[in-house]
Amino acid sequence: MIQQKIKIAIVFLLFTFNFFGQELPVVEEDSLLTEEKLDSIAKSKLSKHSDSLNGYLNDDLFGIIDTSIQNQYPFINFDQNHYQFYTKESPTFEKLFFDVQQMVKNKSGKLNFYHIGGSHIQADIYTNDMREYLFNYWDDLPGERAWVFPFKMAGTNNPWNYGFTSHNDWKGYRSVIHRNDSVHYGLIGAAIACADKKINLAFRYKGNNENPPIDHIRVYHNKGEMPYEINYDPVNNPVLHQFTNEELGFTDTYFKKELVSFEVDFIKKNDSLISDSIQSKTLFIYGFQLMNKHPGISYTAIGINGAGLYTYLDNENFTEQLSQSPPDFFAFSVGTNDANVPYADFDPQVYKENLEKMMKKVLLANPDCAILLTVPNDSYYKRRYLNRNVDRERTVIIELAKKYQVPVWDLYGIMGELGSSKTWATNKLMKGDLVHFSIDGYHLKGDLFFEAFLKWIEQMENKPPVTILKKE
């Protein structure tokens, strides 16, 4: 009888709080109100009217994913698909929201988005879905393709949505495997090299994507005196202006008209035109950045098969190249390979330190960058063993989210946590290795990722405005 009265009192207090907007009185802890019950009470206080980022509740679905998908995959926690903030405020995400809002309102400005990971990102399936959504969601904001790389020339799988071809034989370098002193890795973490007198590369988009036009190409190459001239097709790609930055190792080429494909020749200079001090007369290419004058979002996917945080930490020109187009948003999805070891061999503190070091590299490029931390997907170690390291990664990710006042996208929790990858594989959303997703799984992941982004925008739009004006 007493317990029932307490329950009635709690319901009445919650009703009073929700209806009148008053603060809920503190409830004294006793044997009947366990910690679990108190947590339940606290969660019930959260609503769309909360003035704190960590106190906001989204709807489970937001229009990108519909109820038919929810019914088809009841094991997925769609209610957890949002940016989870662990602090009341987030200055960098407040700024990002203002910048996105102004871009959409004024149809002007360029925002640089980056997303880093391993093989999940190199495939560029769900990240390309996110890119396409951002290109199409707002009218008259086509954005730009940003960084691309000739992965095929480096001997690894190329993203499906663009391709490079060449008549030359290339030597490929990947930061996961090769740590040659002559290779100076940057943002992408890969390089290709060739010493032929005439080198040719051709680029084209593939698939039925929204392919933003190009009027400015930046090629990242050798630093110092460039041993090659860079020539584009004068008929199809007439050049307006070209400039080489020897200190940073890139050449900018501006074109007279927009293009969606290009062919470029690298012609070796005569020995008489090259200083004897040049250590290497081999051409190294570290990436192409495809740009234009149009407003919108530039979305770069940074992914190397097998990469962990330790891989990118050792890329000496990472922050330097990132700083040339400073990030406004940077999503970290690195951790699958870091955690793919026996339980006893994984050190959560090392993972945390590495992640924080990488975050600091990004913040060096832009101290106001909005960093999103994502928890890796559930996976199995060697296809047979439950990987409990992912949950340990989540713990330290949340600790860093609190420290830096940034949110977390908890894919591990959305999937269903430990062992859920087997359920996803049974439903043909993951491959048999229980690490990688199927094509359908990656596309669903892309839908989830964009929907979480939209939920964050709703969260910001519904946040009560703060004013410093004096009112009578």
N, C-alpha and C positions, 0 to 999 in steps of 0.2 A: 504494500500500500504506500509506504513512504517512497520507495523507488519510483512508483508510478507518478506520484506527485512531483518528484524532481524532474522526471521526463516532461511532464506537462509544463512545468515552470520553464524549462529550457526551450521548448517549442515556442512558448509565449514570448520569451526574451528574443528569440531569433526573429519571430514575426514582427515584434516591435522594432527591432533594429532595421529589418529590411523595409518596413513600411514607413517609418518616420525618419530613417537615416541617422538614428542616434547610436552612440557608441555602446557596444555590448558590455554590461558590467562584468567585473572579474568574478569568476566562479571559484569558490574555495575547493581545493582538491580533497576528496574523501574516498573512502573505499568503493563507493558506488560510481564515482566519476574517474575511471581509469585514464591513463595517458592516451590510450587508443580513442576513447570517447571524446576526450578533450581535443585531440587532433581532428576528429570528425566535426566537432563544433567549430573549430577554427576555420576549416575548409568551407563550411557552409556559410561563413561570413563573406567569403570572396564573391565578387560580382562584377558585372561590367561597369558598375558605378564606382569601383574602387579607384582611389587617386594614387595608388602605388603600382609599379610595374610588376611586383611580385604578388599582387593581390587581384589579378584580373582573370576572369574566366571567359574563354572563347566557346563558341558552339563547336560541337565535334566536327562538323563538316562546313565547308565554306564555298561550295559550288564547283570547285575543281574536281573533287571526288564526290560522287553522289551515293545515295543510299543503296543502290544496287551493288556497288563495290563493297560497301560496308557489310552488306548481307552475304556477299560471296566469300568474304574473308573475315569472319567474326573473331578470329584469333588475333587480329591486329588492333592495337589500342589507339584508335583514331582520336580518342579524347586527349591523348598525350601529345598529339601532333601540333606543337606550337613552340614558340620561343619561351623557354622557362627562365624568368629572371629570379635571382636570389637576393636582389637588393631592391629597395624602393625606387631608386632612380638609376639611370644609365646615361651619363652625359654624352657619350659618343653616339648612342642610338637615338637620343633626342636630336642631336645635330644631323644625323643621317636622315631622320624623318623630315626635318625642316628642309634639307637639301633636295630630297625626293619630291616633296610637296612643291617647292619652288620650281623645280625642273618641269613637273607636270603642269603646273599652273601657267608658267611663262613660255613653255615649249622651247626652252633653251638650257644650255649647260650640258656637261658630260660628267658622268659619275663612273668611277673605275671600280668594278667588282672583281675580286679574285677568289678562287676556290682551289685549295691545295689538298692533295692526297696521294694515293698510290695507284694501283691498277684500276680501281673503281673510277678514278678521275681520268686516267690516260685513255680509257675507252670512250670517254666523253659522250655517254648516253644520257644519264640523268642530269648531268651538268648542262648538256646541250638543250635538254627539255626546259631547264630553268632559263637558259639564255633565250630560247625561242619565246617563252612566256613573257619575259621582260621586253623583248622586241615588239610584241604584239598587244600587250595589255593596254597600253596607253596610245592614243592616236598621235601621229606625227612625231614619234620619238623612236626612230629606227635604230639608234645606237650604232655600235661597231663591233667587228669580229674580234679585234685585239690579237693576242699572241697565238701564233701557230708554229709548228715545227715539223720538219721532214722526218718523221719517225721511221718511215720505211727505209730511208737511206741509212738510218742508224741500226737497222736490223731488228726492229721491233714493230709491234702492231701500230698502225696509224689510226687516229680517230676516223670514223666512217664518213664524216660530213665534209671532208675536204681531202685533197690529195696533191702530192708533189711527184713529179717525174723528172728524170735526168738521164742524159746519155753517158754520164761519167760513173766511174767506180768510186765509192766513198768509203772512208773509214768511220765507223760509228763508235761513239763513246756515250756510255750511260753512267751517271754518278753512282748508281747502285753497285756497278761491277768494276768500272775503270776509274782509277785515281792516278792518271798520268800527270806528271809535272807540267807537261806542255798544254794541258787542257784546263781552262779556267772557267769552271761552271758558274752559271748565273741562275736566273729565275727558274728556267725550265728544268735544269739539271741534266741536260743532254747536249751533245755536240756532234757535228759531222765535219770531216776534214777531207780535203782533196788538194793535190799539188799539180794537177794538169795545167797546161798553158791556157786552155780555154775550157771553162766550166759552165754548164747550162743547168738551170732549174726552171721548171714551169709549175705554176699553181693554178688550181681551179676548185671551185666549190663542187660538192657532190650532194645528191639527195634533193628532196623537196623542201628545203629550209627557206626561211626568210634570210636571204644572203645580203647583208648590208654592203653598199658600195664602198669602194676604196679610192681615195685620192692622195694618200700619203702612206708610204711604206718605210718602216725603219728596220734595217737589217743589223742584228748584233753579230759582230765578227771580231777578228784579232784587234787587240789594242795596239797603240803606237802606229808607226807608219804602215799604211795599208799596201801590201804587195800586189793588189789587184785593182783594176778599174771595174766599176759596176755599171753595166749598160742594159737598158730596157729596150724593148722593141719600139723603134721610133715611129712606126706607123700605127700600131694598135695602142701603144702606151707612151704617147709623147710626153717628154719630161719638161716641167716648168723650171725646176730648180733642184740642185743636189748639194748636200753638205755632209762632210765626214768629221765626226768628233773622234780624234785619235786618242784622246785621254780616256774616254769612256768606252771606246770600241764600238761605234755604230755609225751607219750612214743613213741619213734621211733623204728620201726622194719624194718630191711633190710633183703631181701630174697635172697636165692641162685639162684633163677630163676624167670623170669617174670611170672605174673599171671594176669588173668582178672576177677577172682572171689576169694573169700576167706571166711573162717569160723574161727571165733575167740571165744575162751572161756575165761571168766574172773572167776578165781577160788579164793574164799576168803581165805586169809591166816589164819593160826591158831592164836587164840587170844594171844598165847605166843610169836608170832612173830610180833605183832602189839603193838605199844606204847599206853599206857593208855591215852596219851595226844591227840590222834586223836578224834576230835569232832564228826565226822560222819564216820561210817563204811559202809555207803551206797555208791554204785558206781554211780557217775555222769558222763555222757558222753556229751560233747559239740560239737563233730564233728569229722569226719575222713578226713584227707588230703591224697589223693592218688597221689603218685609221681613216677617219673622214671628218668633215666639218659638221656633220649632223648632230643634233642633240640626242640624248638618250643614255643608255647604259652600255659600257664596255665590259664584257664578261670574259675573263681569262681563266681557263682550267689548267692547273699545274699538276700533272700527274706522271709518275714514273713507276712502272711495274716493280713491285718489291720494295718501294721506298718507305722508310720510316722517318721519324723526326731527325734521327741521327744523320740521315742522308742529306737533308736540306741544310742542316746546321753547318756542314762542311763545304757548302757551295759559296766560294769566296766573294762572288759578285752578286749575290742574291739581293741584298738590300740596295746596293748601288743601282742595279737595273730596275728594281721595284720603284725607286725614288724618281725615276724619269717620268713615270705616270703614277703619281702617289695614290695609294688605295683609299677609297672611301668606305669600302666594305671588304672584309677579308674573312672567309670561312675556312676553318681548320677541320679537315676530315682525315687526319693522319693518326693512325693507331692500330690498324688491323695487323700490319707487319710487326710493329713494336710488340704486340701482345701474342704473336704467333710463336710462342716458346713454352716450354714446360712451366708449370706454376712456380716451381722453386727458382727458376732462372729469371723470372720477371721481377724487376724492382720498381714499384710504383713511384718511388721518390725520384728515380732517374728519369722516368717518363715525364713526371711533373716538371722537373728542372729543364728537360729538353723542350717541352712545350712552352714553358715560360720564356726560354731563350729565343724561340722562334717568334713568339708574340712580340718580344722586345725588338726583334729585327723589323717586324712590320711597323711597329710604333716609331721606330727611327725614321722610316720613310714618311710617316704621317702620324703625329701624336694624337690626332683626333679621329683616327680610323676606327670604325665600328667593327669589332672582332666578334664573330660568331664561333663558338666552340661546339663541335658536334661529337656525340659519343658514337664510336664505331658500331657496326652491326654485330649481332651475335654470330659466332662462328664456332667451328670445331677445329681442334688441333689434330692434324694428320687424319682428318675425316672421322676419327673414332672417339676423340676425347673432348668432353665439354670444356670450353675455354672460359675459365673463371677469371681470367685476367682482364676481360673487357669491363666487368663490374668494378674492378680495382681502378681501371682507367677512369671510369665514370666518377668515382669518388674524388680523384684529384682534379678532374676537369671542373667539377662543381666548386672545389676549393678555389681554383683560379678564377672562375666566373664571379665568385663573391669578391675576391681581391680586386679584380679589374672592373667590376660593375658591368659585366657583359652577360648575355644570355647563353643558354645551352639548348641545342636541338638534340634530343635524346632518342636517336634511332634505335638504340638497344632496348629502351623501354617501350617504344612504339611497336617494335617487333614482337615483344612478349618476354624479353629478357632471356635468361639462361636456357639454352636448348631450343629456342624458338626457330633457329635456322632450319632445323630438321622439318618442322611443320611447314615452313615456307617452301622447302624443297619438295615436300609431299604435294603441295599445291602448285608446283611448277613455277615458283617465284624465285627459287635459287637453284644453282647448279649442284651437281653431285659432290663437288668438293666441299660444300657447306661453308664456303667463304664468299664466293662471288654469286651475284644475282643472275637470273635469266634475263633475256631481253625484256620480257613482260615485267619482271621484278624491278629492273632498273627504271623502266618507264613509270611504274607505280611509285617508286622512290622519288622520281622527279616531280610527280604530281604532289606527293606529300610535302616535298621540300618547298615548292612554290606556294602551296596552300598555307604552310606555316608562315611564310613571308607575308602573305596577305593578312593573316590573322594578326601578325605584329603591327601592320599598318592600321588595322581596325583598333587594336589596343591603343596605339598612339593617338588616333583621331578621337577616341572616346575619353582620353585622359583629360580631366578638367584643366582648363587653362590657368596659368599662374599670372597674376597681374601685380605690378608694383605701383599702379595708379592709386592715388588717394580718392576715396569716394565719400560723398556727403552722407 
